Amino acid sequence: MTTYTKKAVRGAGIMLVMSIFANFVAYLTRLYLARSLAPAGYGLFYSVFTFVIFFLFFRDLGLGQALVKYISEFRAKRMYNFVKTAFVSVVAFQFISSIIFGAVFFLLSEFLSEHYFKNPMSLVMLKILVVYVMLSVFYGNLKDLLQGFQKFRIISMVDFLKNSIVLLLIALFFGLGIKNAFAPVFAYVLACPILFFILLPFALKTFPFFKYKVENFKQITKKIFIFGIPVLVTSVGGKVIGYIDTLILTNFRSLEEVGIYNVMLPSAMLFLYFGISVSSVAFPIVSELWAKKDKIRISEGIRLLHKYAFMLVIPMVFTVLAFSRLFINLLFGKEYLAGATALEILLIGVLFYIVAGINDNIIAGLGKPKTVTKIILFCALINFVMNILVIPKYGMEGAAVATSLSYFVALILSTYQVTKLIEIEFPKLIWLKLAAAGVLFVSVISVVKGILVLNPWIELIVSALAAGIAYLAAIYFLKIIDIAEIKKYMKLVR
């Protein structure tokens, strides 16, 4: 237990810390763009960018996750020729699909620019972003290779580097006089080759690519596609949940509202990176443990994740929710305050999806990607139908409700499947206790805010501290937190 506990906790810790830095830089980028561009210009970029990356499943084909899984398994069995074969197969097929993807968008760019985006600048932006899609294949697969070899320290740096490069390039283009939505477009395109050349030496050091040969190409490719196709369908569902709100808003509402919503959505989604950092570590480790039929360690890890993931993020999410208008006004300005209600709704949904996302990666690591596919597709259907029904009338608030509802359904269904596969108890009691502690946290913040008449930031600090003390007392007296358990795992990590 000790080796895998250390690997999982240290890996997750590294990923979490670096994801905080990465998302801080990403948030600075959005802040910089929102302050530099009007909401309409900000909305134009994210409308086009979201539209392009929404269809990236045509390029990915679900093969990235399959590559991570099979590299982990081949590495455990020391089948390094198969590692090279898998890598070559995925790169080749993704690059071919990128060419097809680019051709389709070039042919449709004029029609989309005129009838969907309704802005002439979108024509050139679409064509340039197709180059981004093609170039991103290479650095993306190097990242998958490193993740398969569980090089968590290196892969934890990738998003931070990417976001930093994009921010610096945007600032450079603004400085050169490109002060419109084209600046972030050029930045994303140029970031891809830069990242590739940064990652290449680490990839070659980790896996001496030229030392091994391609072997059983057809067999390995078939294996990857059998795993990857259900993941592809899952990706479609995930894209629907993540991006369909922006796409439907673009069609029914103004670019200004799209711009405001695309400040609120990533603001809420910042908290998802806690789950992503844990998932990126859990997926290859669960795959390896499952291949070794080590069910006991998997069960213990899932039990800890289901308890501590919620326990740690509830105070952070609810503090931002309680002071949403303060944060929006400070970071983005008064013209974005119209999105406060949408942000509050999205924060609740994100809280659910932090654990749902971890569950999905565990299920995939257990070799059941089809189960994840069914869950995601069902939630995507709910999301799509809800967005069509509510966005025309309620705009971004309706989009936030649709997204949060789909995240809640994903949590319930994915948890049920994980507990069924591993034969452990559904954590309903511990979650009900955590919900009660969360309600207490929000209630204390509301009461203290109502009593204090101070500077808003002082109110935030005082009320959050008071609520935090009440929350810690609640999780202790409700026996959610286990001091002996925490000491045990802290000792193992040390």
N, C-alpha and C positions, 0 to 999 in steps of 0.2 A: 504493500500500500504506500510505503514511504516514497519510493521513487516517482510513482505517478502523481501522488499528491503534490510533491515538490514541483514536478514539471507543470502540472495543471495550474497550481496557484501562482507560481512564479511567472509562468507564461501569460496567464490572464492578467496578472499585475502589470507586467511590462506592456501588454497590449492596451490595457486600460489607461495607463499613464500616457503612452504615446498617442492614443486616440484622443485624449483630452487636449494634448498639444495640437494634434492635427485638426481637430474641430475648432479649437480656438483660432487657428490661422484661417480655416474655412469661413468661420463667422466674421473674422476681420475682413475677409474678401467680400462677403455679402454686405457688410456694413460700409465698406469703401465704395462698392458699386451703388448701393442705395443712396449714399450721400452724394455721389458724383453724377448719377443719372436720375432723371425724373422717374416717378413710378411707372410711367408708360414705357420709357426706354428700358428700365429694369425688367418690366413685364415682358417686353419684346424678346430680350435675350433668353429669359427662362422659358418662355413659350416655345421658342425654336429649339433650344437646347434640350428641354424635356421631351419634345416631340421626337427628336433624333435618338436620344438614349432609350426612349420607350421601346423602340424597335430593335434594340441591340440583341434581343434573343435570337434574331435571325443570324447574327454573327456568332454568338456564344454557343448556340446549340446545346446548352447544358453541359458542355465538355469541361469547363474550368473546374467545377466541383468534382466531376468524375476524375479529372487528372489528379487532384489533391488526394482523393480517396485511394486510387490505385497506386500512386507513388508511395503512399504510406504503407500499403500492403506489400508491394514489391520490395520496398526497402526492408521491411521486417523479415522477408524471406530471402534477402540478398540477391534478388533477381534484377540486376542492374541493367542488363540488356533490354529488359522489358520496360524499365523506367525511361530509357532513351526512346524506345519505340512509342510509348504512350505520349511522350512530349512532342516528338516529330509529328505524330498523327494529329494531335490537337491543334498544333500551330498551322499545319497545312490546311486542315478543313476550315478553321476559323478565318484564315486569310482568304480562302476562296469565297466563303460566304460574305466576307467584307466587300469583295469586289462586286458581287451580285447586289448586295445591299446598296453600295454606292451608285451603281448604274440605275437602279430603280428610283432613287431619290433625285438624281440628275434629271431624269425624264419627267418626274412629277413636280419639280421645284417651282416652275412657273404657275402651275395650277394651284398649288398649295399657297404660294405667296399671294395670289390674287383672291382666292375664294375662302381660305381658312385663316391665315394670319392677317390678311387685309393690310399689309404693310410692304412696300417695295423693297425695303432693306432686308427682309427675310429671305428673298431670293438668293442673294449672294451668301448670306449666313448659312443657309442650308447646305450649299455646295461646299463651303469651307469645312463645316463640321463633319462632312462625310470623310474628309482626309483624317480628321481626328479619330474616327471609328477605325479606319484601316491601320493607322500607326499604333493605336492602343493595344492591338493584338499582341505585339511583341513584348512590351514591358509587363502586360497583364499575365502572360504565360510564365514569364520568369518569376513573377511573384507567386504564382500557383506552385511552381517547382520548389521554391524555397519553403512554402508552407507545407508541402508534402513531406519535406525533410525536417519539418518542425523547427525551422530556424526562426523562432519567434522574435528574437531581438532584431533581426534584419527586416522581416516583413512588417514589424511594428513601426518601422521608420518610413515605409513607403508612402502612406497617405500623408504623413507630415511633410515629407519632401515634395510630393505632388502639389499639395495645397500651398506650400511656401513658394514653389516655383511659379505657380499660376498667379499668386498675389504679386510677386516681384515683376513678372512679365506684364501684368495689367498696369501696374504703376509705371513701368517703362513706356508702354504704349500711350498711356495718358500723357506722360511727359513729352512724348514725340508728337503730340497733337491729335492723337486718335481718341477723342473724348466722346465716344458713343458706344453703342452695343457691340461694335466690332472688336473692341479691345479685349474683352474676355474670350471672344471666339478665337482670336489669334493666340491668346495665352494658352488655352487648352490644347490647341493643335501643337504648338512648339514644346509643351511640357512632355509630350509622349517620347520623342527621341532622346530628350535629355535624361528622362528616367531610365530608359533602356540602357544607355551607356553607363549610368550609375550602378544599376543592378547586375549588369553582365559579369563583372569580375567576381562578385560574391557568388553568383550562380555557378560559374566555372570552377570556383574553389570548392564549393559544396558538392558539385557533381561533375567530375571530369568528363564532360560530354563526349569528347573525341576518343576517349579510351574504350568506349563500348560501341556496339554495333546494333543496327536495327534488326530485330528478330521477330518472326511470327507477326508481321505487320497486320495482316488481315484478321487474325485471331484477336490480337490486342485491341484493334480498332473496333471490332464487333463488340467486345466486352465493354469498352468505353461508351459506345453509342447506346448499348442496352441500358446502362446506368444513366447516361446523359439525357436520353430522350424524355423520360419522366421529369427529370430536372428542368429540361427545356420547357415543358408544359407548366411546371411550377413557376419558372421564371416569368412566363406570360402572365400567370395569375399575380405574381408579386409585382410586376410592372403595372398591372391594372390597379392594384391597391395603392401603389406608391405614386402613380403619375396620372391616372385617368381623371382625377379631380382637376388638375391643371389643364389638361386637354379639353375637358368639357367646359371649364370656365372660359377658356380662350374662345370657344365657339359661341357661348351664350352671353358672356359678360364682357366688360371692357378690359383693355390691357392694363389700365390702372389697377383694377381689382385683382387681376392676375399677379401684378407686381406686389401688391400688399400681401396677398395670400402666400406668395413665395418668399416673403419674409417670415410669416407666421409658421409655415410648415417646417422649414429647416430649424427654426428656433425650438420647436417642440422636438424635432427629430434628433437634436443634439444628444438627448438622453438615450436614444437607441444605441449609441456607440458603446455604451456599457455592455449591452447584450451582445453586440457584434464582437467586441474584444473577447468576451468569454466564449462565444460560439466558435471563433476562429481557432481557439485552443482546443475546445471540447471535441470538435469534429474529427480531426486526425487521431486524437487519443482514443476516442470511443471506437473509431474504426479499427485501430490496432488491438484494443482490448477485446472487441467483439470477435476479431479474427482468432484471438487466443482463447476465446470462450470464457473470459474472466467476468462473469456476471456480477459478482459480489462488489467489485470496485466500481463498476458502472452504476449499480443501484445506490451505493453510498454517495457517489458524486452527484447524481440526480437529486437525491434527497436534500443535499446541502444547497444546490443551486436553487431549487424551488423555494427554499426558506429565505436564504440570505440575499438573493437577487432583489426580491421585493422589499425586504427589510431595509436595504441600503439606499434604494432609489426613492422610496416614498417621501422622505423629508425634503430631498432636493426638488422633486417634481412639484410638490405642494407649495413649497416656498415661492417658486417662480409663478405658479398659478395665482397665488394670493396677491402678488405684486406685479402682475403682468403689464398693466398700463405704465407703471414706473419704468420697467425695463424697456418697453417699446419706445417710450418717449425719449429716454436717455440715449439709446443706441441708434435709433433710426429717425426720430423726429415726429412731430405731431401729425404729419400727413399720413403716418402709418397706424395711428391709434384706432382707426376704424376696424382693424383686425384683431383687437384685444379679445373679443368673445370667441372668435375662431381659434385663437391660440389656447385659450383655457380649455376648450373642448378637445383640441388635439392632444394636449398634455395628458388628459385622462386616458385617451386611446393609446398613446405611446407607453404609458405605464403598463398596460396589458401586453403590448407587443414585445416589450423587452424580454419577458419570459417565454412568450410564444415563439420568438425567433430562436432562442436557445433550444427550445423543444424541437423545432424543425430540424436543426442541425444534428441533434442527438438521434432523431429518427432516421435521418439520412445516413448517419454514421453507423447505425445498426443495420444498414443495407436495405432499408425500406423507403426508397425515394418515392415510390408510387403512393404511399400513404401521405407523404407531405404534399404531393401533387393534388390529391383529392381534397385535402384541407384547404390549400391555397386557392384552388379553383372555385371551391364553394364560397369562400370568403370574398374572392374577386367578383363573383356573380352578385353577391349581396352588395358589394361596394359599387359596382357598375349600375345596378338597378336603382339604388338609393341616390347616386349622383344624378342620374337622368331625371329622377322624380323631384329632387329638392333644389338642385342648383339653379334652374331657370327662375325660381321664385325667391329662394333664400340666399343664393350666391355662395360666398365663401363659408358662411356659417353652416349652410347645408352640406357643403363639401366636407367640413370638419366632422360633422355628425356621422356622415356616411363612412368616413375613414375610421373613426373611433369604434363604431359598431362592428365593422369587419375585423378590427384588431381584437375586440373582446371575444367574438366567435372563434377566432384563430386560437386564442389562449385556451378556451374550454376544450376545443376539439383536439388540439395538439397535446395538451396535458393528459387527456383521457387515453390517447394512443400510446404515449410514453409509458404511463403507468400500466397499461395493458401488456405492452411488449416486454417490460422488465419485471412485471408482476409485483409492483409495489402499490402502496395505498395512495389514492387520489388525495392531494394535500388540502382538502377543503377546510378542515378545522384550523390549520395554521394560517390559511389565507383569510378566514373570517376574523381571526384574532388580529392579523395585520391590518385588515380593513378597519376594525374598531380603533386600533392605535392611530391609523391615518386620519380618521374622522376627528379624534381627539386633537391631533396635531393641527389640523385646519381650524378647529373650533377655538383653540387657544390663541392662534394667530389673529383670528377675527376679533376676539374679545380684547386682546392687548392693543390691536390697531384702533379699536373704537375708543379706548380709554386715553391713549396717548395723543397729544397734539404737539408733535415735534417735526424736525426735518424728516422727510420721507425715508431717507437712508438710515437714520437713527432708529426710526420706527421699525424698519425691516430687521435690523440687527437685534434689537431688543425683543421683538415679537418672535423672531425665528429662534433665538436662544431659549426663550420661555417655552415655546412649543417643543423644541428639541429635548429639553429636560423632561417635559410631560411625556413625550414619546418614548424616551429611554425608560422612564418609570413604568409605562404601560407594557412595553415588550418584556420587561423584567418580571412584573407581577403576573402577567398573562402566561409566563413561562415559554415565551417565544425564543428568547435568547438563552443559550446554554453556555455558561461561563467555562465549565470544564471542557466542553467541546471546542470552544474557541482557543483555550490554552493548549489543547492537544494539537490542533492544526497549526497554531503559531509556532509551537515547538518543532513540528515536522519541517516547516518552512525554514526556520532558522538552521 
